[in-house]
Amino acid sequence: MFLCGLQVKVDWQAINVQWLDQRQYDLIFANQLGAALEVEPHKIPVQSKDCGDLRISYSSPKEFERLAKQLGLMTDLKAGVPRTGYLGVVTFRRGACRIFLAPTYAVDSETQSIVIEYS
C-alpha cells in the first residue's frame, strides 16, 4: 500500500469548515450519537448495505475493555477513557454501519477524563 499526495488543488478559502468549531462539532456529534439505534454487540449486522448509525453502551472502563476486545478494537485507556475515542466514544465501521461504542457516564471535554459526580 502506498500513500500519495493530494493531486487535486483545493481552494480552502471557499470551503465552509465552521462545523469543525468544537462547539458546533460537539453538537453535531451529540445529535448523531443520540439518534443512533442502541444495540447489543452480537446484534451488529454482519452483511448490510445500510444499517445507519448504531450505538453500543458501556458503563465502566472494565466493560469498555471487554467490549473493545470482543469487537476487535484497541483496548487502551488513559484516565479511564479510550485513547482512540472522543469524549469517551469510539467510532468505528462494520461494513456500511457506523457504530459508536459510547459510555453511559460523562467525560470532560477539556481533559478527556471521567467526570465523577458526588451526590
N, C-alpha and C positions, 0 to 999 in steps of 0.2 A: 504494500500500500504506500502510495506517495502523496504527500500534501503539496498542492500547488498554490501559488499566489493568485489573488483575485485578478482575473483577466478583463473584467468589465469596469469601466470608470464610473464611480458613483458620486453624484452631487449631494453630499451630506447636508448641505445648507437647505436643500429642497425637501428633505425627508423629515417628517414630524416624529420626533423621538420624545415627546412630552410624557408618553406613557412610561418612560424609564425613570422619571422622577419617583423617588422612593414612596412618597405618599400615594401617588396615583397607581404605581405598580402594586403596592400593598393592598389597595382597594380592589383592583382587578384580580389579584391573586386570591384574596379572601372570598370574592364573589365566585370565582371558579371552584374553589375548594368547597364552599357552601352548597354549590349546585351539583357537585359530584355525587353519584349514587354510592351509598355505603354498601360494601360487600365484604364477605369473608374471603381470605386468601385463596381457598380452594374453589371459589366460585368465579374466579377470573376466567373468562373465555379463552380457550387455547387458540382457536382459529376464529377470528371475527373480522369482518370487513370494516365495521364501525360500531364500537360499543360505547363511544363517548368517553366521558370522564368518570372514573371510579375512585372511591376513597376507602382505604383500609386504615382503621384507627388503632393506635397503641396507647396504653395508659401508663407505661413506665419505660425507663431506659432498658431494663432487662427484657421486657416484652418486645421493644423495638429490635434488640439484638436477635431474638428468636425469630421474629417475622422476617427481618432482613436476610438472615441466613436461609430461611425457608424459601424466600423469593430470589435468592442468588444475588443479593445486593451487598455492598460494602457495609460492614457492621461497626466501623469505627465511631466512637463517641468522644466528644470533648465537652466537659462540664455537663454531661448528661444529654447532650444534643448531638444528633448525627452530623458528622463532618461534611457529608455530601448534601445536606439539606438547607433549606431556607426557612427560618422561623420554626425549625424542628420538622419541617415537611420535606420528605424525599420524593421527588417526582421522577417517574420512570415510565417507559413504554413497554407494552407487551403487544406485539402486532399493531393493530390500529387503536388500541386502548391507551389512554393516558391515565396513569394511576398515581394517586397521591397516598403515600404512607405518612399519616398525619397523627400528631399527638393529641390527646384529649386534654392536655394541660397547656398552660400559657408559656410562651418563650419570649424573653425580652428582645425586642427588635434591634437594640443597640449592642448589647453584649452577647447576643445569641446564646443565652444561658436560661435554664429553667427559672421561672418566676415562682417563688414559694410564697403562698398566701397564708398568713396566720389569722386564725379566727378568734 
